[in-house]
Amino acid sequence: MCPNKDWFTTYRSISGGSVLMGNNAVCRTVGIGTVRIRYHDEIVRTLSDMRHIPDLKKNLISLSSLDSIGCSYTGEGGALRVTKGSLVVMKGSKVNSLYVLQGSTVTGSASVYSDVDRDTTQLWHMRLGHMSEKGVTILSKRGLLCGDHTSSLDFCEHCVFGKQTRVSFSTGSHTTKDTLDYIHSDLWGPA
């Protein structure tokens, strides 16, 4: 839900819609459309079926609507993560009693890309399975990236998490008397 009509990239007026707020106030829905948002990972995504409600004080994203399109969410330690499969699509941090989205609204085509080379490098890095900066540069010099030029690669949280290692288990001695008193098993997840 969004109070600012200028943020909509597509818009259709509707009549008769309303939303009941937490304080039992009824706010009238006057339109529906799509809004483009640049998220924490600098990727611009489109939120569809956004309701235009001029009486709102803040923009709101419904977690139940995200759940209905296959997203899952977890909130702990003052941080919210919305994922779809293994991809983190939204992040938010807790301010007072609400989670505030880490991102910004894109209101025109001029603000979509501020640094084309940096965005292209990040895009190819992700497309190629989080390939190293050196590998992406080599492919670019050979002309294998559709003629795109590359620059230095920004910090990639996914690469850091993918390269984490666990401390090995300590040795222990166990004495058992019966079958199945002590069991070893391999556990895997979540990925």
N, C-alpha and C positions, 0 to 999 in steps of 0.2 A: 504494500500500500504506500502511496506516495502523494504528498500534497502539491508538488510542483509540476505543472503541466509542461513546462519547458524541457524537462528531462526526458520526456517520452520521444522515442524515435518513430514509433507507429502509434496511432491514437484513433480510437473510435468512441464517439459519444454514446452513452447509454442512459436510460431513464428508469427510475424505480428501484435501483439497488441501494442497499444500506448495510452498514456494519455496526454491530453493537460493541461498544468499547467497554473496558474494564470498570469504568465508573457508571455504567448503565446509560451513558449518553449514546444517542443514535447519530451516526455520521452518514451523510448521503454520498453515494458513489455516483460520479458524473461521467466517468469514462473508463476505458480499459485499453491497455496497449503494452508495449515493450520498452524496457529501460536497459541501457548498456552500462555495465560496471567494470572498472579495472580492479581486479582483485589483488591480494597480497603477492601473488606470483607474477604480477605485471601482465597477465593475460586478460583480455577484454572478453567478457561473456555477456549474453543477453538474458535478462529475466523476462519471461513472457507472462501474460495474464496479470499484469500489474494493475491494480485498481487506483484510479485517480480520485482521491478524497481530499478536497480543498481544506476541510476543517481540521485535518490532522496537524499535530505539532511536530512530529518526527516521522521519518520513513520507517516502515515495519516490514520485515520478511517473516512469513509464517513458516515455522519449522514443520508443522503438519503438512503444509503444501509441498515442502521439500521431501518429506517422507513419502508422500504419494507418488513422487516421480523416481523413487528408488535411492534417495540419499539417506545416509544415516548420520547421526550427530552425537557428540559427546561433549560434556561440559564439566571441567574440573579445574581446580586451582586458578580460577578466574579467567580461563580460556575456553573458547568454544571452537570445535573443529567439525566441519560438515564435509563428509566424504561421499564419493560415489565410486564404489568398488575400492580400488587402492589409491585413487586420486583425491587429494584434498582440494575441494573446490571453494571453500570459504573458511575464513578464520575470523574470530571475533574476540575481543577482550572485554571483561566485565567492568562496567562503569556504573557505580551505584547499584541498581538492581537490574540493569539491562546489559545485554551483550552488544557491543558496538562493532560493526563490520570493519575489518581492515581492508580498505579499498576506497575508491572514489568513483563518482558518477562521470560518465563520458557524455558530454553534451553536444559534441560536434565532431565531424570527421577530422578536423585539424588537430584535436587533442588526443587522437587515438595512438599515434606513435610520436614520441618525442625524440627518440634516438633509434633510427631504423636498423643500423648495424648491430646495436646491442640486442634489440628485440629479435633480429634474425639469428644471431648467434645462440641466444637462449632457445629459440624455436628448434634449430637444428640439433642442439645439445639434447633436447627432450625427444625429438623424433628418432635420433640414433641411439636410443637406450642409454641416455646420460653419458655419452662419449666425452672423453677428456677435451679440454680446450685445445691442446696440441693436435689431437686427432681431427677436430673440426677445422682447425686452421689448415692442416695438410690437405684435407678434402676440398677446402675452398680454393687453395692455390692451384689444385689440379683441375678446377672448374667443374667439380662433381656436385656442387650444391646449387644448381640452376643459375649460376652466375652471381649468386649472392656473396657479398663481402662480409667478413666477420670481424669482430673486435674481441676485447677481453671478456671473459665469462664472469658473470656475477656469482655470488654465493648461492649454492644450490642445496637446500635443506634435504632434499630427497637423496642426494649423493652421500651426504654425511650419515644419514640414518642407514643407508644401504651398506656402508662400510664399517658399521659398528661391530665390535667383537665382544664376546663374553669371556669372563674370567673362567679358567678351567676349574673343575671340581677338585676338592682336596681328597686325598686318599684316606680311606677309613677302613677299619676292620669291624666286621659284624659276625657275631656267632648266632646261628639259627639252630633251632631244634626240629622244626617241622617244615614240610613242604609249603611254599608260598608265605613264609614268615617275612621274607625280605625280597622285594621285587625291583628290578631295574626296568625303566621304560624310556623311550624317546618321545618327547612331546614337541610339536611344531605348531606355531601360530602365534598371534594373528599376523598375517602378511599383508 
